[in-house]
Amino acid sequence: CVIGSEGSGKTTFTESLKRSWLLSLFTNENQPDNPHCMDQRTVGIDVSTADVSGVGRVLLYDVAGQIQYHKTHSFFFAANAFFLLLLSLMTGGKIRALHELFEEGKYWLCFLRASIDKRSIPTVIMAASRLDRCPGGREILQQVA
């Protein structure tokens, strides 16, 4: 299940899993400056599958980041699910402060804890997104590729 606030890159990430990883680094389909980007926003939840190299076929839950949808997400959360929490490094064209990222991460972890069986410990990986929007970010991505 890919979770995170609005605009954190959840849909971009899930779509990139469906394509070649290297190709997805250079695709701008879901970028904010793309005129079709607004159409890419998830309404509610988008369920799809992807064949991930070395893993196999995975079921993807791309949940909407808008706060009005958060309460419905818990119906799709399972204790044995793997959660990827995306935290955007950018907001409103500016790099976010560390304390903002911390507070957002805390919100989502508390939300998960309240939404699943208390006897289980979910698997959660937190990842920063939108590095390509940060000053010098594209150069870092090109070095990695």
trRosetta pair geometry for C-beta under 8 A, 3 or more apart (Angstrom, degrees):
i j d omega theta_ij theta_ji phi_ij phi_ji
1 60 7.9 137 -102 -164 32 47
1 61 4.2 -19 -116 65 77 116
1 63 6.7 26 -176 -18 98 115
1 76 6.9 143 -114 122 131 105
1 77 6.5 -47 -21 -107 175 70
1 81 5.2 31 -7 159 111 137
1 82 7.2 163 20 81 67 49
1 83 5.1 -23 68 -107 95 72
1 84 7.4 -176 87 26 45 69
2 10 4.5 146 131 -150 116 95
2 13 5.9 177 -143 84 149 128
2 14 5.7 -137 13 -58 155 105
2 60 6.6 6 -6 -166 111 94
2 61 6.8 -180 23 84 67 58
2 62 5.3 -6 59 -108 116 62
2 63 7.0 -175 81 18 62 76
2 83 7.9 152 -93 -159 23 56
2 84 5.0 -19 -112 67 69 105
2 86 6.6 19 -174 -12 93 114
3 10 7.2 12 -117 -105 6 134
3 63 5.5 4 -105 47 72 124
3 73 7.2 87 -114 -171 113 149
3 83 5.9 -13 13 -163 117 104
3 84 7.1 156 26 79 66 51
3 85 5.4 -26 77 -104 93 68
3 86 7.4 175 86 20 40 75
3 108 5.9 149 126 -157 122 126
3 112 7.6 164 58 -71 169 109
4 8 3.6 -99 134 73 130 158
4 9 7.4 -11 85 48 152 67
4 10 5.5 180 45 -58 108 109
4 65 5.8 -29 101 -105 62 116
4 85 5.7 130 -74 -167 87 57
4 86 3.8 -63 -44 63 160 78
4 87 6.3 -147 -136 -68 117 41
4 88 7.4 120 164 -25 130 82
4 108 6.8 -20 -102 -92 45 155
4 129 7.5 59 175 12 171 136
5 8 5.2 107 60 -39 65 119
5 65 4.6 82 165 -173 28 118
5 87 7.8 51 19 -122 101 56
5 88 7.1 -92 67 9 102 108
5 104 6.0 -69 -22 -155 131 124
5 108 7.8 -114 -41 -61 78 118
6 41 7.7 12 -150 -141 94 113
6 64 7.5 6 -93 170 83 71
6 65 3.5 178 -67 100 43 113
6 66 5.1 57 -76 -70 123 58
6 67 7.8 -67 -24 -25 115 66
7 32 7.6 27 -143 -78 108 118
7 65 6.5 -122 11 76 50 154
7 88 6.0 -11 115 -48 84 162
7 91 7.5 109 99 -115 135 76
8 65 6.0 152 9 -101 101 152
8 86 4.2 142 141 109 116 104
8 87 6.3 -51 -143 -116 125 15
8 88 4.3 -132 -120 -38 63 97
8 129 5.5 100 171 51 71 137
8 130 7.5 -107 -156 -22 44 114
9 12 4.5 -56 -161 48 76 120
9 13 5.5 83 136 -30 88 97
9 30 7.7 112 -138 120 66 128
9 86 5.3 -127 64 166 92 150
9 88 6.4 139 -8 -89 100 93
9 129 3.8 -149 35 167 143 148
9 130 5.9 -161 -44 -49 130 81
10 13 5.8 -56 -150 34 27 111
10 14 6.4 19 157 -12 65 106
10 42 6.9 -54 91 -1 120 139
10 62 5.2 142 144 -154 107 89
10 63 7.0 -74 173 54 162 56
10 65 6.5 165 4 -48 133 109
10 86 5.7 -169 -73 32 72 139
11 14 5.9 -54 -142 40 32 105
11 15 6.1 31 158 -16 66 109
11 30 5.8 -171 103 -141 100 144
11 40 5.2 155 124 160 151 99
11 41 7.2 -141 -16 -115 153 25
11 42 5.5 -178 -69 -39 116 103
11 46 7.3 57 -109 37 94 147
11 62 5.6 87 -91 -178 62 143
12 15 6.0 -59 -146 40 26 109
12 16 6.3 27 155 -22 62 109
12 29 8.0 162 -119 77 82 84
12 30 4.0 -165 -90 89 89 144
12 31 7.8 72 -103 -66 135 52
12 40 7.8 57 -62 153 70 143
12 129 7.8 134 69 -169 124 132
13 16 5.8 -59 -150 34 29 111
13 17 6.8 34 152 -24 63 100
13 84 7.3 -144 141 115 155 142
13 86 6.4 -158 -22 -71 149 146
13 129 7.2 -83 -55 -111 118 135
14 17 5.7 -46 -155 26 37 115
14 18 7.1 35 149 -18 62 102
14 46 7.4 152 98 91 161 118
14 48 6.7 112 166 54 122 123
14 50 7.3 -161 -169 -35 70 138
14 60 4.9 134 -139 167 114 147
14 62 4.5 -81 -14 -74 160 125
15 18 5.7 -56 -159 32 39 113
15 19 6.9 16 150 -1 68 107
15 24 7.4 157 108 -128 77 117
15 29 7.1 -108 133 82 153 130
15 30 6.3 148 41 -35 147 138
16 19 5.8 -66 -147 49 40 98
16 21 6.9 65 162 -121 100 50
16 24 3.3 94 -140 -160 99 152
16 27 7.4 177 -99 50 89 127
17 50 4.2 47 128 163 106 171
17 52 6.2 -34 -165 -86 103 99
17 58 7.6 -65 167 63 141 124
17 60 6.7 152 71 -77 148 146
18 48 7.2 -32 -73 135 129 136
18 50 4.8 -111 -81 -111 64 107
19 23 5.3 -99 150 83 116 119
19 24 5.0 141 80 -64 114 97
19 27 7.1 47 85 -17 163 157
20 23 3.9 77 69 10 104 111
20 24 6.6 -171 86 -16 53 84
21 24 5.8 -57 -150 31 28 113
21 25 7.2 37 152 -28 60 97
22 25 6.0 -45 -162 16 36 114
22 26 7.7 4 154 5 62 104
22 145 6.4 113 -137 -148 84 107
23 26 6.5 -80 -163 47 37 93
23 27 6.2 42 147 -38 74 113
24 27 5.4 -53 -138 23 39 119
25 141 6.2 173 -164 172 114 119
25 145 5.5 173 114 -84 169 135
27 30 7.9 46 120 14 99 82
28 31 4.5 -41 -165 6 79 130
28 33 7.6 -37 179 68 121 95
28 34 5.8 159 140 -63 90 120
29 34 6.3 107 -170 -149 24 174
29 36 7.2 -42 -169 80 71 121
29 40 7.5 128 138 -80 87 146
30 34 6.9 -92 -113 41 3 143
30 37 6.1 102 -162 -123 42 83
30 40 5.0 -165 -123 157 89 169
31 34 4.9 104 63 -12 76 105
31 37 6.3 -87 85 -88 34 129
32 37 5.4 153 -120 155 30 171
33 37 7.5 89 44 -23 21 144
34 37 4.5 119 71 -44 88 97
35 38 7.9 -40 172 13 43 98
36 39 5.1 -47 -174 34 71 118
36 40 6.7 77 132 -30 80 99
37 40 5.4 -56 -159 26 42 117
37 41 7.9 61 148 -39 64 82
38 41 6.2 -25 -168 -8 44 112
41 64 7.3 55 166 -131 83 95
41 66 8.0 52 177 -30 121 115
42 45 7.0 25 167 -119 122 21
42 46 5.1 -111 -131 -12 111 112
42 62 5.4 -154 -92 125 152 102
42 63 6.9 149 116 151 147 16
42 64 4.4 -150 101 -85 95 72
42 65 7.5 94 53 -2 107 72
43 64 6.0 27 -135 -80 15 138
43 69 7.8 -175 -170 -84 42 142
44 63 7.9 -75 146 -146 38 62
44 64 5.7 57 7 -12 8 126
44 69 5.8 -166 -109 -135 37 126
44 72 6.5 -49 -144 100 83 147
45 61 6.0 -18 -169 -167 115 89
45 62 6.9 148 -162 77 59 51
45 63 5.1 -21 -107 -107 88 66
45 64 6.7 -100 -67 -8 47 83
45 69 7.7 164 -46 177 74 128
45 72 7.4 -136 -24 118 112 110
45 73 6.9 138 -75 -108 119 70
45 76 5.9 134 -133 -23 168 163
46 60 7.9 -7 106 112 83 97
46 61 7.7 147 75 -159 48 41
46 62 4.3 -15 60 61 100 107
47 59 7.0 -8 -167 -176 93 95
47 60 7.0 158 -154 84 44 58
47 61 5.7 -11 -102 -103 76 67
47 62 7.8 -163 -72 24 29 73
48 59 7.9 163 89 -157 31 53
48 60 5.1 -17 67 60 77 107
48 62 7.2 7 18 -1 104 111
49 57 5.6 4 -179 -174 118 99
49 58 6.7 161 -154 81 68 42
49 59 5.7 -36 -99 -101 79 53
49 60 6.6 167 -100 10 23 87
50 57 7.3 164 84 -148 32 57
50 58 5.6 -17 61 58 81 91
50 60 5.8 41 0 -27 106 128
51 56 7.0 -62 -145 177 69 32
51 57 5.4 -33 -97 -90 68 67
51 58 7.9 153 -102 14 20 73
52 55 4.0 0 91 50 111 121
52 56 6.8 -1 56 53 79 28
52 57 7.7 143 16 -106 74 17
52 58 5.4 15 0 -2 121 121
55 58 6.1 2 124 -47 129 115
61 76 5.5 164 -150 150 150 134
61 81 7.8 -22 23 -155 133 142
63 69 6.9 176 175 127 88 124
63 73 4.8 46 -149 -115 147 116
63 76 7.2 178 -84 66 115 139
64 69 4.0 51 75 54 119 166
65 69 7.8 54 51 55 11 121
66 69 5.4 78 73 7 83 105
67 70 5.5 -25 -157 -13 48 119
69 72 5.6 -63 -169 41 64 110
69 73 6.6 78 138 -42 83 94
70 73 5.7 -45 -159 9 39 118
70 111 6.7 -77 -172 -150 118 142
71 74 6.8 -44 -173 12 40 108
72 75 6.0 -38 -176 14 57 116
72 76 7.9 37 141 -5 71 102
73 76 6.0 -71 -168 41 49 103
73 77 6.5 53 142 -36 80 105
73 115 7.1 -25 100 -142 90 158
74 77 5.3 -46 -143 20 45 119
74 114 7.8 -64 -105 105 137 79
74 115 3.6 -135 -120 -146 105 111
74 116 7.6 -148 -150 -55 87 58
77 81 6.3 -123 -159 33 56 145
77 83 7.9 10 -134 -81 100 120
77 112 6.9 -173 -149 -138 150 73
77 115 4.9 59 53 130 154 120
77 116 5.2 -104 131 -72 117 98
77 122 7.9 -39 -177 -99 109 146
78 81 4.4 113 62 -31 84 104
78 116 7.2 75 162 -125 12 114
79 116 4.9 141 -86 178 71 120
79 117 4.6 -32 -70 36 134 110
79 119 7.8 -1 -136 74 154 75
79 120 3.5 71 -165 66 124 167
79 122 6.4 -124 -153 -81 49 81
80 120 7.3 -88 -57 -159 57 150
81 122 6.7 -10 68 -142 77 107
81 123 7.6 -145 105 47 44 89
82 123 4.9 -33 -119 86 68 118
82 125 7.7 9 177 3 93 102
83 112 6.4 -18 -83 -117 176 144
83 122 5.7 32 2 154 123 126
83 123 6.6 160 24 90 74 58
83 124 4.5 -18 75 -107 110 75
83 125 7.3 175 93 26 59 61
84 124 7.8 162 -88 -157 21 57
84 125 5.4 -17 -114 67 67 96
84 127 6.4 -12 -171 12 95 118
85 105 6.6 101 135 -129 141 77
85 108 5.2 139 -137 118 129 149
85 109 7.5 -31 -74 -63 166 75
85 124 5.9 22 -11 -172 115 104
85 125 7.0 -175 26 88 76 43
85 126 4.7 -26 73 -107 109 69
85 127 7.1 151 79 22 55 66
86 127 5.7 -27 -107 73 63 90
86 128 7.9 86 -159 -153 63 11
86 129 4.5 20 -170 -20 109 133
87 101 5.1 86 162 -148 139 92
87 104 5.7 135 -129 96 106 126
87 105 5.8 -31 -75 -67 142 92
87 126 6.4 17 -7 -173 117 98
87 127 7.2 173 25 85 78 38
87 128 5.6 -44 75 -107 90 55
87 129 6.7 155 69 17 35 84
88 91 6.2 110 103 -63 121 81
88 96 7.0 103 104 -14 74 138
88 128 7.7 88 -140 -165 12 63
88 129 5.2 -46 -97 74 57 94
88 130 4.6 39 -151 6 83 136
89 95 6.2 -25 156 -141 88 77
89 96 6.0 -152 -173 27 37 99
89 101 7.6 0 -107 -84 53 130
89 128 5.2 50 -56 -178 103 110
89 129 6.8 -162 -3 75 83 39
89 130 5.0 -155 40 78 83 96
89 131 6.0 65 20 -81 147 53
89 133 7.2 167 76 66 98 100
89 134 5.5 -34 115 -57 134 123
89 137 7.9 161 79 -97 146 140
90 93 6.9 2 -178 -122 112 11
90 94 6.7 151 -152 75 73 29
90 95 6.1 -50 -99 -98 67 43
90 96 6.6 -161 -102 -20 13 90
90 130 4.6 -116 23 136 103 139
90 133 4.4 -69 -10 102 160 132
90 134 6.3 -154 -60 -67 108 73
91 94 6.4 -31 70 62 62 78
91 96 5.3 62 8 -74 106 105
91 100 7.6 -108 13 146 142 151
95 134 5.8 63 -94 -123 107 98
95 135 7.7 -67 -47 11 125 92
96 100 4.6 -112 180 78 108 133
96 101 5.7 120 113 -49 126 90
97 100 4.7 99 62 -2 80 104
97 101 7.5 -152 96 -2 45 84
98 101 5.7 -56 -154 37 38 110
98 102 6.2 40 150 -22 69 106
99 102 5.3 -50 -145 37 36 117
99 103 6.3 37 156 -20 66 104
100 103 5.9 -54 -147 37 29 108
100 104 6.3 27 155 -16 64 108
101 104 5.8 -57 -146 39 30 110
101 105 6.2 31 156 -18 65 108
101 128 7.5 -12 -141 -105 141 98
102 105 5.9 -58 -148 38 27 111
102 106 6.2 29 153 -21 63 108
103 106 5.5 -52 -145 36 31 115
103 107 6.5 39 153 -25 63 101
104 107 5.6 -47 -151 29 33 115
104 108 6.7 24 155 -12 64 104
105 108 6.1 -60 -150 40 31 105
105 109 6.2 27 156 -16 67 109
105 126 5.8 27 -131 -132 121 144
106 109 5.9 -57 -143 39 29 109
106 110 6.2 27 159 -16 65 109
107 110 6.1 -65 -152 40 24 108
107 111 6.2 26 152 -22 64 111
108 111 5.3 -52 -144 36 33 117
108 112 6.4 37 156 -20 65 102
109 112 5.7 -50 -149 34 32 112
109 113 6.4 34 152 -20 63 106
109 124 6.8 133 -110 128 87 172
110 113 5.6 -53 -146 36 32 114
110 114 6.3 27 156 -14 65 108
111 114 6.0 -61 -148 40 28 107
111 115 6.1 20 156 -19 64 119
112 115 5.7 -70 -144 40 28 109
112 116 6.3 -6 173 2 69 112
112 122 5.8 -98 164 41 126 153
112 124 6.7 119 98 -80 175 137
113 116 7.2 -72 -137 42 19 88
113 118 8.0 52 -180 -112 75 68
116 120 6.2 -74 139 69 116 114
116 122 5.9 98 47 -53 162 120
117 120 4.8 62 81 11 102 107
128 131 6.6 81 119 -59 104 97
130 133 4.5 -25 177 24 93 121
130 134 7.1 106 126 -29 78 87
130 137 7.9 -25 140 -167 52 166
131 134 5.6 -48 -158 20 46 116
131 137 4.2 177 155 -153 66 117
131 140 6.5 -81 158 75 125 129
131 141 6.5 143 103 -56 116 106
132 137 4.9 -171 -110 123 17 120
132 138 5.4 61 -146 -80 75 72
132 141 5.8 -2 -87 -20 89 151
133 137 6.3 4 46 49 30 158
134 137 3.8 106 59 -47 83 124
136 139 5.4 -54 -165 38 61 116
136 140 6.4 64 141 -25 81 100
137 140 5.6 -54 -152 32 36 112
137 141 6.5 33 153 -16 68 104
138 141 5.6 -55 -150 38 35 111
138 142 6.3 36 153 -21 67 105
139 142 5.7 -53 -147 35 32 111
139 143 6.6 35 153 -21 63 103
140 143 5.8 -55 -154 32 32 112
140 144 6.6 29 151 -18 65 106
141 144 5.7 -55 -150 35 35 111
141 145 6.3 29 156 -17 69 106
142 145 5.8 -53 -142 38 33 107
